[in-house]
Amino acid sequence: MTRLIVAAGGGGDAVAAAMLDVALYGDENQAVILTYAWDRLLVDPVPGPRGPSDFTGLKPLTASVWSVPAEARPIAPAGSTLPRLAAELPHTFALIDPRHGAEGITRQIEELADHLEPTSIDLLDVGGDIIARGDEPTLKSPLADALTLAACCQVNAPVRLLVAGPGLDGELPLDEVRSLLGPLVHTFTSRDTEPVSTVLEWHPSEATGMLAATARGIRGVCEVRDAGLPIALTEDGPTVHAVDMDEALSRNQLARAILSTATLDEVETRSREVCGYSEIDYERNKAAWLKDQPAVKLDPHVVLSQLNEFENEARGRGVTHTTFRHITEVLNLSGSQRDDLRQLLIASRPESYAAPLWRIPAEVSDPS
């Protein structure tokens, strides 16, 4: 009884896929999760998604699909969260290789379908930007989701499109996403987050972190990303809805534009035409900027003083929570310092740790 879940955007979508699989089907016969190795620059300083040639230790599943076992390693300077996910979760993680565009990913999914003969194939997106048009001013990272949508729409097998945590990625307003959702499939609970609780302690995904936080009952406004986007943590947060695949494709201009692409360069070109940009270009520019930034020492006294100043300003904006990724960027620290920063903050003020988020106190804290 094998199931196949395609993590639409990679990253935290793979963690959410593991959580959904256990919530719906229990902890036996875990699904195969097909996902990108595409982590943000905090984890992987190399822009864009990684392919099989960027790893050692992969295992072949089909002619064009490789699994990422715990012993796999990204080849420096690349980084990836997938080997650690494979070490901590019982699911099989298979690698989406986007180098051959939507046509290549369609081929990979069909090979897996023939090989696994899964009882179901789900395409899972956290947040809902997979149902964006492509021209929304708030849209920042549509490429990966549009690419998997374009591929799944061409698979010669039924695929169910699911959106978890509507609005939590900050790409589309919650009200707009909500109006496009279909039937409720599941509402995550605190218990549903337990199988991935250790992963949530270190994984940098903000959207999936907020998905788990809302499942645990946390409500308020969470500030995320380098731009400081405010995300409402509401009763909609822990829900999972089905969405009509044909309607999603009809709405998603970028997905339609890349249906016949055979290279990632073609996908980027179409993204620039439809959306006005390619998010990989953004990563290239940011990576070049980060490369020239001097290293900042993690001085506990300085960090806690800066944190206090940030919290005071955030409180004035109505923010109740934030992520460790956002704090890392606000304090101008590098991605490699994120874990040390997290440990320092939790040890210094454990009462502010609303796992996996950081709670902004209602009153000014004493930085000493």
CORZI-V516252 format. One record per helix or strand. SS is the DSSP state (~ for helix, > for strand). FROM is the first residue (numbers start at 0). TO is the last residue. If there is no record, write none. Layout:
BEGIN
ss:SS from:FROM to:TO
ss:SS from:FROM to:TO
END
This chain:
BEGIN
ss:> from:2 to:6
ss:~ from:11 to:24
ss:> from:31 to:34
ss:> from:36 to:36
ss:> from:49 to:49
ss:~ from:51 to:53
ss:> from:54 to:55
ss:> from:58 to:59
ss:> from:65 to:66
ss:> from:72 to:73
ss:~ from:81 to:87
ss:> from:91 to:94
ss:~ from:97 to:115
ss:> from:119 to:125
ss:~ from:128 to:130
ss:~ from:142 to:151
ss:> from:159 to:163
ss:~ from:173 to:177
ss:> from:183 to:186
ss:~ from:189 to:199
ss:~ from:205 to:214
ss:> from:219 to:223
ss:> from:228 to:232
ss:> from:238 to:242
ss:~ from:244 to:250
ss:~ from:252 to:256
ss:~ from:263 to:274
ss:~ from:278 to:290
ss:~ from:299 to:315
ss:> from:320 to:321
ss:~ from:323 to:329
ss:~ from:334 to:347
ss:~ from:349 to:351
ss:> from:352 to:353
ss:> from:356 to:358
END
